[in-house]
Amino acid sequence: MVASSGLVDASARLVLLQGVSLLHPEDAVFDAMLEGWGRQQRGGRRLQPDTITDRRGVVTRFAEYTGTYPWQWSASDLDEWMTYLIGVLHRAESTIRGYQGAIRMFCDYITSPYYQWPAECQERFGTHPVQICHEWNTVAHLADYEGRAERRPMTRAELQAFFDHADEQVERAVRLGRKGALAAYRDATVFKVMYGWGSRCTETSRLDLADFYRNPRAPELGEFGALHVRYGKRTRGSAWRRRTTLSVMPWAVEAVEDYVRHVRPRYGGAESSAALWLTERGGRVQPREIEDRFASYRDELGLDRDLVPHCLRHSHVTHQIEDGADPVFVQHQVGHRYASTTALYTGVGGDFMNTMMRKVLDRSLAPEPAR
C-alpha cells in the first residue's frame, strides 16, 4: 500500500512521527518497526491476525533475550538464543525453524531500503540493521511432515477398544442416571467422525449441521453422503482451506445420523444453533475439549500415551490404503496437496505388508509360460 506522499504505508517515515523529539528513541523506533511490519503483513501479504501476533511475539522474545535492539543484532545473538531454546527449553525442531523464520522475515523487512529503516537507524543511532539469519545458521525445511516420530496410526484393535470404551461411557451414564450421557454420546460420535472422514481436531469442532449433504452417487447414505470441511488447515497465513470428503464408512454414517436425529435435539438451543457439536450451554465444542476427552479415554484403556486425536486421521489414511483405496483418492479425501504427505501419514500394518510381499514373491516365482 502506498500513501499519497508516495511512501509505503509500512515505511519508517509514515510509522514514526517525523520532527517529534522522542523521549526514548530506541524503544519508540523498535515499536514502530513492529507496527510497520504488522502493516506490511496485513496489507501486502493478507496474513491472518493470529499469524502476525505470533510472529511479533517471537521477535519480542528474541529482543528480550538479547537485551539489544534490532539494529544491534548479530548472527552470534541468534546462535546463542537457539542454543538456549534447544539446550534449556528443549524446543522441537519445527518450533525452532518457525522462530528462525519469523526473525528472518522481520530482518528482511527492516533491512529493505524500500521501507527506509536502514537510513532511519543510521541517522538516529549511527548504525543500521542487518540480516542475521543465513543458510549456515538456520534449520532447513527438508521434510513434508515433522510431527513426532512416536505418533502413529492406531491399530484396528486399538480403535475397536477405544470406540467400545467410548460407547460404554454412554451406557454407564444412562444406567446410573448421570447428567453426562448426552456429552458422552456426543464425544463418542465426534471420534467416529474424525476416523470415518479423516478430519482434524479443529476441522471437526467447527463443523455445522449443514456441512453434511447428499451424494447422488451414494443415495443409500441419505443426507450424509459427503462432508464439506470449511475450516481446513491454513498454510503460511492463508485463508481456511476447504474440501469435500465423500463418505466411505457406512457405519460412521449411521453413528452421525443417530446423533443428529436423537441426541443433538436434546441439547438446549439446538434449534437456533448451526453447530454440529453442542455443549450443555448451547455453545460449540472446542478442540481442547476433544483432546482432553481423547486423552482421558486413552489413559483409562492404558493405550500408548503418544496417541492423540490426530492419530485418528492417520488411521483413516492407513486403513483406507490397506483396504485397497486408490492413494490419489485418499489424498484428495483428506486434503493433502502432495502425495508425499499422504505417504508419510500412511503406516500400513504387518499383515498388509506380508500380503503384498506374498503377491510379489508369487509373481516372481511363477513359472514362465511355455513359448
C-alpha positions as CSV (number, residue, x, y, z in Angstrom):
1,M,0.0,0.0,0.0
2,V,1.4,3.4,-1.0
3,A,0.4,6.7,0.8
4,S,-0.4,9.9,-1.1
5,S,3.1,11.1,-0.4
6,G,4.5,8.2,-2.4
7,L,5.8,6.4,0.7
8,V,4.9,2.9,1.6
9,D,2.3,2.6,4.4
10,A,4.8,0.4,6.4
11,S,7.8,2.7,5.9
12,A,9.7,4.3,8.7
13,R,8.7,7.9,7.7
14,L,5.0,7.0,8.0
15,V,5.1,4.9,11.1
16,L,7.3,7.3,13.1
17,L,6.2,10.9,13.8
18,Q,8.8,12.9,12.0
19,G,10.1,16.1,13.6
20,V,9.0,15.0,17.1
21,S,11.7,14.5,19.7
22,L,11.3,11.0,21.2
23,L,11.8,10.6,24.9
24,H,13.0,7.1,24.5
25,P,14.1,6.9,20.8
26,E,15.3,3.2,20.9
27,D,12.1,1.9,22.3
28,A,10.0,4.1,20.1
29,V,11.8,3.0,16.9
30,F,11.6,-0.7,17.8
31,D,7.8,-0.4,18.5
32,A,7.5,1.5,15.2
33,M,9.3,-1.3,13.4
34,L,6.9,-3.9,14.8
35,E,4.0,-1.8,13.9
36,G,5.2,-1.3,10.3
37,W,6.0,-5.0,10.0
38,G,2.4,-5.7,11.0
39,R,1.1,-3.3,8.4
40,Q,3.2,-4.9,5.7
41,Q,1.9,-8.4,6.6
42,R,-1.7,-7.3,6.8
43,G,-1.7,-5.1,3.7
44,G,0.7,-6.7,1.2
45,R,0.5,-10.4,2.3
46,R,-3.0,-10.5,3.7
47,L,-1.9,-12.7,6.6
48,Q,-4.2,-13.6,9.4
49,P,-4.1,-11.5,12.7
50,D,-3.1,-14.6,14.7
51,T,-0.2,-15.3,12.5
52,I,1.1,-11.7,12.8
53,T,0.7,-11.7,16.5
54,D,2.6,-15.0,16.9
55,R,5.5,-13.7,14.7
56,R,5.6,-10.4,16.6
57,G,5.8,-12.3,19.9
58,V,8.8,-14.3,18.6
59,V,10.7,-11.1,17.7
60,T,9.8,-9.5,21.0
61,R,11.1,-12.6,22.9
62,F,14.3,-12.6,21.0
63,A,14.9,-8.9,21.7
64,E,14.2,-9.5,25.4
65,Y,16.7,-12.4,25.4
66,T,19.5,-10.4,23.8
67,G,18.8,-7.2,25.7
68,T,19.5,-5.2,22.5
69,Y,17.7,-3.6,19.6
70,P,17.3,-4.9,16.1
71,W,19.9,-2.6,14.6
72,Q,22.4,-4.1,17.1
73,W,21.6,-7.8,16.4
74,S,24.2,-10.1,15.0
75,A,24.3,-13.7,13.8
76,S,26.0,-14.8,17.1
77,D,23.0,-13.5,19.0
78,L,20.8,-15.8,17.1
79,D,23.2,-18.7,17.7
80,E,23.1,-18.1,21.4
81,W,19.3,-17.9,21.5
82,M,19.0,-21.2,19.5
83,T,21.4,-22.9,22.0
84,Y,19.2,-21.7,24.8
85,L,15.9,-22.8,23.2
86,I,17.3,-26.3,22.3
87,G,19.5,-27.0,25.3
88,V,17.5,-25.4,28.1
89,L,13.9,-25.2,26.9
90,H,14.1,-28.3,24.7
91,R,12.1,-26.8,21.8
92,A,11.2,-29.1,18.9
93,E,12.9,-28.7,15.6
94,S,9.8,-27.5,13.9
95,T,9.4,-24.8,16.6
96,I,13.0,-23.7,16.2
97,R,12.5,-23.3,12.4
98,G,9.3,-21.3,13.0
99,Y,11.2,-19.0,15.3
100,Q,14.0,-18.6,12.8
101,G,11.5,-17.9,10.0
102,A,9.9,-15.1,12.0
103,I,13.3,-13.5,12.8
104,R,14.4,-13.8,9.1
105,M,11.2,-12.2,7.8
106,F,11.5,-9.3,10.3
107,C,15.1,-8.7,9.3
108,D,14.1,-8.8,5.7
109,Y,11.6,-6.0,6.4
110,I,13.9,-3.8,8.5
111,T,16.9,-4.2,6.2
112,S,15.0,-3.4,3.0
113,P,15.7,0.1,1.6
114,Y,12.1,0.1,0.4
115,Y,10.9,0.6,4.0
116,Q,13.7,3.1,4.9
117,W,14.6,1.6,8.2
118,P,18.4,1.4,7.4
119,A,18.6,5.1,6.7
120,E,16.4,5.9,9.8
121,C,18.6,3.9,12.1
122,Q,21.8,5.2,10.6
123,E,20.6,8.8,11.2
124,R,19.4,8.2,14.7
125,F,21.9,5.6,16.1
126,G,24.9,5.7,13.7
127,T,24.3,2.0,12.7
128,H,21.8,0.0,10.7
129,P,20.1,-3.4,11.0
130,V,21.5,-6.5,9.1
131,Q,20.1,-9.9,8.2
132,I,21.2,-12.3,10.9
133,C,19.6,-15.5,9.5
134,H,21.7,-17.3,6.9
135,E,21.7,-20.7,5.4
136,W,24.6,-21.8,7.6
137,N,23.0,-20.9,10.9
138,T,19.3,-21.9,10.4
139,V,17.4,-25.1,10.1
140,A,16.4,-26.2,6.6
141,H,12.9,-27.5,5.9
142,L,13.5,-30.8,4.3
143,A,10.6,-33.0,5.4
144,D,6.9,-32.7,4.5
145,Y,5.7,-34.0,7.9
146,E,7.5,-33.1,11.1
147,G,5.3,-34.5,13.7
148,R,6.9,-36.6,16.4
149,A,8.2,-40.0,15.2
150,E,6.3,-41.6,18.0
151,R,3.0,-40.5,16.5
152,R,1.5,-43.3,14.5
153,P,-1.9,-44.6,13.3
154,M,-3.9,-46.6,15.8
155,T,-4.2,-50.3,15.0
156,R,-7.7,-51.7,14.3
157,A,-7.7,-53.4,17.6
158,E,-6.9,-50.2,19.4
159,L,-9.6,-48.4,17.5
160,Q,-12.2,-51.0,18.3
161,A,-11.2,-50.9,22.0
162,F,-11.4,-47.1,22.0
163,F,-14.8,-46.9,20.3
164,D,-16.2,-49.6,22.6
165,H,-14.9,-47.8,25.6
166,A,-16.5,-44.5,24.4
167,D,-19.8,-46.3,23.9
168,E,-19.6,-47.9,27.3
169,Q,-19.4,-44.4,28.9
170,V,-22.8,-43.6,27.4
171,E,-24.4,-46.8,28.6
172,R,-22.8,-46.3,32.1
173,A,-24.1,-42.7,32.4
174,V,-27.6,-43.8,31.3
175,R,-27.6,-46.8,33.7
176,L,-26.5,-44.6,36.6
177,G,-28.8,-41.8,35.7
178,R,-26.0,-39.3,35.3
179,K,-26.2,-36.0,33.6
180,G,-23.2,-36.6,31.2
181,A,-24.9,-39.2,29.0
182,L,-25.5,-36.6,26.2
183,A,-21.9,-35.4,26.3
184,A,-20.6,-38.9,26.3
185,Y,-22.7,-39.8,23.3
186,R,-21.6,-36.7,21.5
187,D,-17.9,-37.3,22.2
188,A,-18.2,-40.9,21.0
189,T,-19.7,-39.7,17.7
190,V,-17.0,-37.0,17.4
191,F,-14.2,-39.6,17.5
192,K,-16.1,-41.7,14.9
193,V,-16.3,-38.8,12.6
194,M,-12.6,-38.0,12.9
195,Y,-11.8,-41.5,12.0
196,G,-14.6,-42.0,9.4
197,W,-13.8,-38.9,7.4
198,G,-10.2,-38.3,8.4
199,S,-10.8,-34.9,9.9
200,R,-8.5,-32.9,12.1
201,C,-9.5,-31.7,15.6
202,T,-10.2,-28.0,14.7
203,E,-12.0,-29.1,11.5
204,T,-14.2,-31.4,13.4
205,S,-15.1,-28.9,16.2
206,R,-16.1,-26.3,13.6
207,L,-18.5,-28.5,11.7
208,D,-22.0,-27.3,11.2
209,L,-25.1,-29.4,10.8
210,A,-25.4,-28.2,7.2
211,D,-21.9,-29.4,6.3
212,F,-23.3,-32.9,5.7
213,Y,-25.2,-33.3,2.4
214,R,-26.4,-35.9,-0.1
215,N,-24.2,-37.6,-2.6
216,P,-26.2,-38.5,-5.7
217,R,-23.8,-41.4,-6.4
218,A,-24.4,-42.8,-2.9
219,P,-28.2,-42.4,-2.3
220,E,-28.1,-45.2,0.3
221,L,-26.3,-42.8,2.6
222,G,-29.1,-40.4,2.7
223,E,-28.2,-36.8,3.8
224,F,-24.8,-37.9,5.0
225,G,-23.1,-38.9,1.7
226,A,-20.5,-36.2,1.8
227,L,-18.9,-33.8,4.3
228,H,-17.9,-30.2,3.4
229,V,-14.9,-29.3,5.5
230,R,-14.8,-25.5,5.6
231,Y,-12.0,-24.9,8.1
232,G,-9.2,-27.0,6.7
233,K,-5.6,-26.4,7.8
234,R,-4.2,-23.0,6.9
235,T,-0.7,-22.6,5.5
236,R,1.6,-19.6,5.7
237,G,-1.2,-17.4,7.0
238,S,-3.6,-18.2,4.1
239,A,-7.4,-18.5,4.5
240,W,-9.0,-21.7,5.7
241,R,-8.7,-24.4,3.0
242,R,-12.0,-26.1,2.0
243,R,-12.5,-29.6,0.8
244,T,-15.3,-32.1,0.3
245,T,-14.8,-35.6,1.8
246,L,-17.0,-38.4,0.5
247,S,-18.5,-40.8,3.0
248,V,-16.9,-44.2,2.7
249,M,-17.7,-45.9,6.0
250,P,-21.4,-46.7,6.3
251,W,-21.2,-47.5,10.0
252,A,-19.8,-44.0,10.7
253,V,-22.7,-42.5,8.7
254,E,-25.1,-44.5,10.9
255,A,-23.5,-43.1,14.0
256,V,-23.7,-39.5,12.9
257,E,-27.3,-39.9,11.7
258,D,-28.4,-41.3,15.0
259,Y,-26.7,-38.5,16.9
260,V,-28.3,-35.8,14.7
261,R,-31.8,-37.4,14.8
262,H,-32.0,-38.4,18.5
263,V,-29.2,-36.8,20.6
264,R,-28.5,-33.3,19.3
265,P,-32.1,-32.1,19.5
266,R,-32.0,-32.7,23.3
267,Y,-29.4,-30.0,23.8
268,G,-30.7,-26.6,24.8
269,G,-30.6,-24.1,22.0
270,A,-30.2,-26.8,19.3
271,E,-32.8,-25.3,17.0
272,S,-31.1,-21.9,17.0
273,S,-27.5,-23.1,16.7
274,A,-25.8,-24.2,13.5
275,A,-23.0,-26.1,15.3
276,L,-23.0,-29.9,15.0
277,W,-21.4,-30.5,18.3
278,L,-23.1,-28.6,21.1
279,T,-22.2,-28.1,24.8
280,E,-24.8,-28.2,27.6
281,R,-24.9,-24.4,27.5
282,G,-25.6,-24.3,23.8
283,G,-22.0,-23.3,22.7
284,R,-19.7,-25.1,20.3
285,V,-17.4,-27.8,21.5
286,Q,-13.7,-26.6,21.3
287,P,-10.7,-28.6,20.1
288,R,-9.2,-28.6,23.6
289,E,-12.3,-30.4,24.9
290,I,-11.9,-33.1,22.2
291,E,-8.2,-33.5,23.1
292,D,-8.9,-33.8,26.8
293,R,-11.7,-36.4,26.4
294,F,-9.5,-38.4,24.0
295,A,-6.6,-38.4,26.5
296,S,-9.0,-39.5,29.3
297,Y,-10.2,-42.5,27.4
298,R,-6.8,-43.4,26.1
299,D,-5.3,-43.4,29.6
300,E,-8.3,-45.3,31.1
301,L,-7.6,-48.0,28.5
302,G,-3.8,-48.0,29.1
303,L,-3.0,-47.2,25.5
304,D,0.2,-45.6,24.2
305,R,0.4,-42.0,25.6
306,D,1.8,-40.8,22.3
307,L,-1.6,-41.3,20.8
308,V,-3.5,-38.1,20.2
309,P,-6.8,-37.3,18.3
310,H,-4.8,-36.6,15.1
311,C,-3.8,-40.3,15.1
312,L,-7.4,-41.0,14.1
313,R,-6.7,-39.1,10.9
314,H,-3.5,-41.1,10.4
315,S,-5.6,-44.3,11.0
316,H,-8.2,-43.2,8.4
317,V,-5.4,-42.8,5.7
318,T,-3.6,-46.0,6.7
319,H,-6.7,-48.2,6.8
320,Q,-8.1,-46.9,3.5
321,I,-4.8,-47.7,1.8
322,E,-4.8,-51.2,3.4
323,D,-8.3,-51.8,2.2
324,G,-7.4,-51.1,-1.3
325,A,-8.4,-47.5,-1.8
326,D,-6.6,-45.6,-4.5
327,P,-3.9,-43.4,-2.9
328,V,-4.8,-40.4,-5.1
329,F,-8.4,-40.7,-3.9
330,V,-7.3,-40.8,-0.3
331,Q,-5.0,-37.8,-0.9
332,H,-8.0,-35.7,-2.1
333,Q,-10.2,-37.1,0.6
334,V,-8.0,-35.7,3.4
335,G,-7.0,-32.6,1.6
336,H,-3.3,-33.2,1.1
337,R,-1.8,-31.1,-1.7
338,Y,1.1,-33.6,-2.2
339,A,1.0,-37.3,-2.5
340,S,4.2,-37.5,-0.4
341,T,2.3,-36.1,2.6
342,T,-0.3,-38.8,2.3
343,A,2.5,-41.4,2.1
344,L,4.0,-40.0,5.3
345,Y,0.6,-40.4,7.0
346,T,0.4,-44.0,6.0
347,G,1.7,-46.7,8.3
348,V,0.4,-49.9,6.9
349,G,0.3,-52.9,9.2
350,G,2.3,-56.0,9.1
351,D,-0.5,-58.2,7.7
352,F,-0.9,-55.8,4.8
353,M,2.9,-55.7,4.1
354,N,3.1,-59.5,4.3
355,T,0.2,-59.8,1.8
356,M,1.9,-57.5,-0.6
357,M,5.2,-59.4,-0.2
358,R,3.5,-62.7,-0.9
359,K,1.9,-61.3,-4.1
360,V,5.3,-60.0,-5.3
361,L,7.0,-63.3,-4.5
362,D,4.3,-65.4,-6.1
363,R,4.5,-63.3,-9.2
364,S,8.3,-63.6,-9.3
365,L,8.5,-67.3,-8.7
366,A,5.7,-68.3,-11.0
367,P,7.0,-70.4,-13.9
368,E,7.3,-68.7,-17.2
369,P,4.7,-69.6,-19.8
370,A,5.8,-72.0,-22.5
371,R,6.7,-70.4,-25.7
